[in-house]
Amino acid sequence: MFKKTITICVCVCFLAVLGSTTTAFAAENAPEKIKALIVDGQNNHPWAEVTPVLKDILEKSGRFTVDVATSPKQGEDMSAFKPDFAQYGVVVMNYNGDDWPEETKKAFVKYVADGGGLSIVHAANNSFPDWKEFNEMCGLGGWGNRNEKSGPYVYWEEGKVVRNTEPGPGGSHGPAWEYLIEVREDDHPITKGLPKAFRHCQDELYDRLRGPAKNFTILATAFADPKQGGTGRHEPMLMVIDYGKGRIFHIATGHAGAQCKSVSFIAPFERGTEWAATGKVTIPVPEDMPGPEKPVIRE
């Protein structure tokens, strides 16, 4: 009986040591967290509501630590707004407002061109209509007096990308509604494993976006139904762009905090932001990812 007790104790101790060693090994070999910087402070959308949701999404994925750089208010002195982009693996743009100082713009261009990641959310694609380099990073944008001089109107038709150079405005949308997002590139790391089509929550569906669209790939589109004030075309919703050594992910959904809590936003955003930072995606497709029938909203 005494020997049996010793044997049991030894086994328990061995398993405890093995468990703690395995946990330590896993912790040591876990991928280093990506440092992300969200830029906000101005936007014609509720940026102060959206930023905490974006931060929460990234941190809960387990892949990111997140800082926030908030600009001065619109019309105030921007000369001291100089985020240190080089500290970060990815910058998340939740900004649409006044021009940055030239020094900040040059630092941002260098950051992305040298291999920094960039993730552009919704109305951030309205920003900086006259900043050539930013528009090349963004691929497509809207509003800000954009027109055919800003680049072609780009959409998806009959299995291919169309670059329409006819005169016209850049950027429009009808009232918010629940629309279907359809994956067009299912081999890309961001979209691999996502449903072929998934329902997005009630949100603005951007259409007539224009821009340089260089080194640019459309990953997913949504049909802008004329009954909902749309163009009758399949408009880009998820895009990726190469700029120098940098990778850019561009998501056109996410009007406000409620829309950013839709899993149809969360899954592409966290996976796209990881890809922009590393070129790979390790974040799995969530179990609650919606199919085509109805959206899924997280509390």
Backbone torsions as a table, in degrees:
resi	resn	phi	psi	omega
1	MET	NA	-42.2	179.9
2	PHE	-62.2	-43.3	179.6
3	LYS	-65.2	-39.2	179.9
4	LYS	-63.0	-40.1	178.7
5	THR	-64.0	-43.1	178.6
6	ILE	-61.3	-43.6	-179.5
7	THR	-60.8	-43.3	179.4
8	ILE	-63.2	-43.7	-179.7
9	CYS	-62.4	-43.2	179.6
10	VAL	-61.8	-43.4	-179.9
11	CYS	-63.1	-44.0	179.9
12	VAL	-61.5	-44.8	-180.0
13	CYS	-63.3	-41.6	179.9
14	PHE	-62.1	-44.8	179.6
15	LEU	-64.8	-37.6	178.8
16	ALA	-64.2	-44.8	178.9
17	VAL	-64.2	-43.7	179.2
18	LEU	-60.8	-42.4	179.6
19	GLY	-62.9	-45.8	-179.3
20	SER	-66.9	-35.7	178.0
21	THR	-66.5	-42.5	178.6
22	THR	-62.7	-42.7	178.5
23	THR	-62.5	-43.5	179.4
24	ALA	-64.4	-40.9	179.2
25	PHE	-62.5	-43.9	179.8
26	ALA	-62.3	-41.6	179.9
27	ALA	-64.9	-41.0	-179.4
28	GLU	-65.8	-33.9	-174.7
29	ASN	-98.1	1.5	175.4
30	ALA	-66.6	142.6	-179.9
31	PRO	-60.9	142.0	179.1
32	GLU	-63.0	138.4	-178.5
33	LYS	-68.2	144.4	-179.5
34	ILE	-84.2	131.7	175.6
35	LYS	-83.7	120.9	-179.9
36	ALA	-115.3	145.4	176.2
37	LEU	-123.2	119.5	173.2
38	ILE	-92.1	126.9	177.4
39	VAL	-103.4	124.4	179.1
40	ASP	-145.2	-161.9	177.2
41	GLY	120.5	-28.8	174.8
42	GLN	-142.9	143.4	177.8
43	ASN	179.9	147.2	172.6
44	ASN	-82.6	3.3	173.3
45	HIS	-114.1	165.8	-173.4
46	PRO	-74.6	75.5	-174.2
47	TRP	-61.1	-36.9	-177.5
48	ALA	-67.6	-23.5	176.1
49	GLU	-84.3	-36.2	-175.0
50	VAL	-76.1	-42.7	-174.5
51	THR	-54.4	-47.3	179.1
52	PRO	-60.5	-32.5	178.9
53	VAL	-70.0	-44.6	177.5
54	LEU	-60.1	-43.4	179.5
55	LYS	-60.9	-44.9	-179.2
56	ASP	-63.0	-42.6	179.0
57	ILE	-58.8	-49.6	-176.5
58	LEU	-65.8	-44.2	-178.5
59	GLU	-67.3	-39.9	180.0
60	LYS	-68.6	-20.1	176.7
61	SER	-67.5	-20.4	-178.4
62	GLY	83.4	1.2	-175.5
63	ARG	-105.1	-9.3	-170.2
64	PHE	-132.3	149.3	156.3
65	THR	-110.0	147.2	-169.4
66	VAL	-131.5	129.2	169.2
67	ASP	-112.8	164.2	179.7
68	VAL	-129.3	132.8	172.9
69	ALA	-113.3	113.3	-176.8
70	THR	-105.9	123.7	-178.2
71	SER	-74.5	166.1	167.9
72	PRO	-59.9	163.3	178.5
73	LYS	-67.4	160.2	-178.6
74	GLN	-55.6	131.9	178.8
75	GLY	87.4	-10.1	179.0
76	GLU	-86.0	170.2	-177.7
77	ASP	-65.7	121.7	-178.1
78	MET	-101.2	2.0	-169.8
79	SER	-61.6	-26.9	-178.1
80	ALA	-94.5	3.1	-179.2
81	PHE	-83.1	97.8	-174.5
82	LYS	-140.3	71.0	178.0
83	PRO	-59.0	145.4	178.2
84	ASP	-88.4	80.3	-175.3
85	PHE	-56.8	-34.9	-173.7
86	ALA	-61.8	-16.7	178.2
87	GLN	-72.7	-14.2	-165.8
88	TYR	-115.4	151.2	175.5
89	GLY	-81.9	-23.8	179.7
90	VAL	-154.9	143.1	174.0
91	VAL	-111.3	131.0	177.8
92	VAL	-105.4	119.9	-177.0
93	MET	-92.3	110.5	171.7
94	ASN	-121.1	47.0	-170.5
95	TYR	-131.2	137.5	173.9
96	ASN	-153.4	98.1	-175.5
97	GLY	-170.9	-145.4	-175.6
98	ASP	-60.3	153.2	175.5
99	ASP	-60.9	147.1	174.0
100	TRP	-81.6	161.2	173.2
101	PRO	-59.4	151.2	-178.8
102	GLU	-56.7	-39.3	179.5
103	GLU	-61.5	-40.4	179.6
104	THR	-68.8	-41.4	178.5
105	LYS	-62.1	-43.3	179.5
106	LYS	-64.5	-40.5	179.1
107	ALA	-64.7	-37.5	-179.6
108	PHE	-67.9	-44.6	178.7
109	VAL	-61.0	-44.5	178.9
110	LYS	-62.6	-42.5	179.8
111	TYR	-56.5	-51.2	-178.0
112	VAL	-69.9	-46.3	-178.1
113	ALA	-60.4	-31.1	-179.6
114	ASP	-84.1	-0.6	174.8
115	GLY	120.9	4.0	177.5
116	GLY	-70.2	149.8	178.7
117	GLY	-89.6	152.2	179.4
118	LEU	-139.9	133.2	177.6
119	SER	-125.1	118.1	-173.2
120	ILE	-107.1	125.3	-174.4
121	VAL	-113.0	120.4	168.3
122	HIS	46.5	-111.3	-172.1
123	ALA	-69.6	-7.9	172.7
124	ALA	-61.0	-21.3	177.2
125	ASN	-78.5	-1.3	172.2
126	ASN	-85.3	-13.5	-169.9
127	SER	-70.1	156.6	163.9
128	PHE	46.7	58.2	-177.5
129	PRO	-61.7	-22.5	-177.6
130	ASP	-102.3	4.4	-179.7
131	TRP	-95.2	102.8	-173.0
132	LYS	-55.8	-49.0	-175.3
133	GLU	-65.5	-40.7	179.5
134	PHE	-63.7	-41.4	-179.7
135	ASN	-64.6	-32.1	175.0
136	GLU	-69.7	-37.5	176.2
137	MET	-66.1	-41.2	-176.0
138	CYS	-72.2	-30.7	-178.9
139	GLY	84.0	-59.3	178.2
140	LEU	-136.8	149.3	176.4
141	GLY	-148.8	177.1	-179.8
142	GLY	-143.0	164.3	176.7
143	TRP	61.6	-160.7	-177.5
144	GLY	59.6	32.4	-177.9
145	ASN	63.3	24.4	175.2
146	ARG	-67.6	144.5	177.6
147	ASN	-154.7	-162.0	-176.6
148	GLU	-58.7	-23.6	177.8
149	LYS	-71.1	-18.7	178.8
150	SER	-80.0	-16.0	-177.3
151	GLY	134.5	175.9	-177.8
152	PRO	-70.4	155.2	168.2
153	TYR	-80.6	119.9	-171.8
154	VAL	-110.8	130.9	177.4
155	TYR	-150.6	179.3	-176.5
156	TRP	-112.9	131.8	-179.2
157	GLU	-150.4	126.8	176.7
158	GLU	51.7	46.7	172.7
159	GLY	80.7	12.4	179.8
160	LYS	-149.4	163.9	178.7
161	VAL	-80.6	133.2	176.3
162	VAL	-111.4	133.3	177.2
163	ARG	-115.4	97.5	-174.5
164	ASN	-90.6	116.6	-176.4
165	THR	-98.0	8.0	179.1
166	GLU	-63.8	150.4	178.1
167	PRO	-59.6	145.0	177.6
168	GLY	165.2	167.6	-178.5
169	PRO	-74.4	162.4	175.9
170	GLY	-111.7	110.2	175.3
171	GLY	103.2	122.0	172.5
172	SER	-164.6	168.0	173.4
173	HIS	-164.6	155.8	174.0
174	GLY	-90.5	-166.1	176.8
175	PRO	-66.0	155.6	-179.7
176	ALA	-63.5	140.7	177.6
177	TRP	-156.5	166.6	179.7
178	GLU	-85.0	112.0	-176.6
179	TYR	-120.9	165.2	-177.1
180	LEU	-94.5	129.9	173.6
181	ILE	-100.7	127.3	-177.0
182	GLU	-114.2	126.9	179.8
183	VAL	-75.1	132.0	179.8
184	ARG	-109.1	-22.8	177.8
185	GLU	-126.5	91.7	-173.4
186	ASP	-89.3	0.6	176.6
187	ASP	-96.4	-6.1	179.7
188	HIS	-72.9	144.5	-179.0
189	PRO	-53.7	-32.9	-178.5
190	ILE	-68.9	-42.7	-173.0
191	THR	-97.6	-10.1	-178.4
192	LYS	-61.3	124.1	-179.4
193	GLY	94.0	-14.1	175.9
194	LEU	-72.1	153.4	173.5
195	PRO	-57.9	149.9	178.8
196	LYS	-58.9	-32.8	176.3
197	ALA	-143.9	139.8	179.1
198	PHE	-144.0	146.2	-173.6
199	ARG	-84.9	127.3	175.8
200	HIS	-95.0	156.6	-179.1
201	CYS	-73.8	178.7	179.1
202	GLN	-62.7	115.2	-172.0
203	ASP	-157.6	163.0	172.6
204	GLU	-68.1	137.6	174.9
205	LEU	-109.3	100.6	-178.8
206	TYR	-65.4	136.8	174.0
207	ASP	-139.8	173.2	-178.3
208	ARG	57.1	31.2	177.5
209	LEU	-70.7	141.0	-178.0
210	ARG	-128.5	155.7	175.8
211	GLY	166.2	-178.2	-177.4
212	PRO	-62.7	-36.8	179.6
213	ALA	49.6	46.7	176.9
214	LYS	-92.3	146.2	178.1
215	ASN	45.4	54.3	-160.6
216	PHE	-129.9	134.9	178.1
217	THR	-132.8	130.2	173.6
218	ILE	-85.2	123.2	178.4
219	LEU	-93.1	-34.2	-177.2
220	ALA	-154.2	152.3	-178.4
221	THR	-132.8	169.6	171.5
222	ALA	-138.2	143.0	-179.9
223	PHE	-80.4	118.8	178.9
224	ALA	-84.0	88.5	-173.8
225	ASP	-62.6	126.4	177.0
226	PRO	-58.1	-27.7	177.9
227	LYS	-67.0	-18.0	178.2
228	GLN	-109.5	22.4	177.9
229	GLY	81.0	15.7	-176.9
230	GLY	-93.1	-176.0	-173.0
231	THR	-86.9	-14.5	-172.8
232	GLY	80.6	17.4	180.0
233	ARG	-125.5	163.0	176.6
234	HIS	-88.3	111.8	-172.1
235	GLU	-99.3	145.7	-179.4
236	PRO	-65.9	131.2	176.7
237	MET	-115.2	-37.6	177.3
238	LEU	-124.2	128.8	-176.8
239	MET	-140.3	156.1	170.3
240	VAL	-131.0	147.0	-177.0
241	ILE	-138.2	140.9	170.9
242	ASP	-100.9	136.8	175.9
243	TYR	-138.6	109.0	-172.8
244	GLY	59.2	-127.8	176.4
245	LYS	-90.4	-2.7	-175.3
246	GLY	-86.7	155.3	176.8
247	ARG	-117.3	135.8	-179.7
248	ILE	-123.2	133.7	171.2
249	PHE	-111.4	133.9	-175.1
250	HIS	-129.2	117.8	178.4
251	ILE	-117.2	124.2	-173.6
252	ALA	-89.0	-5.6	177.6
253	THR	-91.9	172.5	174.8
254	GLY	105.0	52.9	-175.4
255	HIS	-62.3	-44.6	-176.5
256	ALA	-147.0	-173.9	-176.7
257	GLY	-57.6	-42.1	-178.2
258	ALA	-61.3	-43.0	-179.2
259	GLN	-67.7	-32.2	179.4
260	CYS	-75.5	-9.5	176.1
261	LYS	-91.9	-0.8	175.6
262	SER	-76.8	133.7	-178.5
263	VAL	-62.5	-25.8	176.0
264	SER	-66.3	-20.1	170.5
265	PHE	-92.5	-46.1	-172.8
266	ILE	-57.4	-51.6	-173.9
267	ALA	-61.7	-51.7	178.1
268	PRO	-64.6	-36.1	-177.3
269	PHE	-65.2	-49.1	-177.3
270	GLU	-69.1	-38.8	179.0
271	ARG	-70.2	-40.1	179.2
272	GLY	-67.5	-36.6	179.2
273	THR	-69.5	-38.4	175.2
274	GLU	-63.2	-43.9	179.2
275	TRP	-61.8	-41.6	179.2
276	ALA	-59.9	-35.8	-178.1
277	ALA	-78.8	-36.4	-168.8
278	THR	-124.0	-17.7	-174.2
279	GLY	83.4	-0.4	179.4
280	LYS	-131.2	164.9	175.8
281	VAL	-129.7	118.8	175.8
282	THR	-110.2	-14.5	-179.3
283	ILE	-72.0	122.1	-175.8
284	PRO	-73.3	157.9	171.1
285	VAL	-64.6	128.3	-175.0
286	PRO	-68.5	152.0	179.7
287	GLU	-64.7	-26.1	-179.4
288	ASP	-94.8	18.7	177.3
289	MET	-60.1	127.2	-177.8
290	PRO	-73.7	156.3	167.5
291	GLY	-96.2	-156.7	-175.4
292	PRO	-76.9	-13.3	-170.4
293	GLU	-75.6	-53.6	-176.3
294	LYS	-149.8	153.2	179.0
295	PRO	-72.1	161.1	174.0
296	VAL	-121.5	125.4	-178.7
297	ILE	-113.8	130.9	175.7
298	ARG	-92.9	146.9	179.1
299	GLU	-75.4	NA	NA
